[in-house]
Amino acid sequence: MSGGAPPAAAAPSEEAPAEDPGAAGEPRESLHTPTGRSWRAWLEPVAIVLIGAAWPLYVENSNLDSIARRSLATRSVGQKTWEHIELTVVSTLAVLVIAIPLGVLLSRTWARPATPFVLAVADIGQSAPAIGVELPLAVPVILAGIRTT
């Protein structure tokens, strides 16, 4: 290797870049996230409307007893739906009133040592609804096991 031309500097790679579906203004396609142009974005709302329209027909044309007919009546379901919305709004507001100031407080350096305790209490609060569902289901099973032995 004497007297020849100096070695050529490494040229940038001339390979085509990997195709990025979001590059060059092309829309990204995803199998799991429907877009506004996708028929899948309309599937759930249309199904809900169809079920909602079929429900009064079912109540009217089925052979229900008076209790079932009364509990499935439009007025009763509307009332229970409104109660559910009220409870959801109240609980959401309560969480916001507690969580936002507490989060701001715990972001301060002097309050950081309390963070593990607050997170432990919050974790217990998050598990309480699951316990409330599991306990009534577990008690009869436990009692049945005690009675058979």
ABEGO torsion letter per residue (X at the ends): XBGBBBBBBBBBBABBBBBBAABGGBBBBBAABBBAABAAAAAAAAAAAAAAAAAAAAAAABBBBAAAAAAABAAAAAAAAAAAAAAAAAAAAAAAAAAAAAAAAAABAAAAAAAAAAAAAAAAAAAAAAAAAAAAAAAAAAAAAAAAX
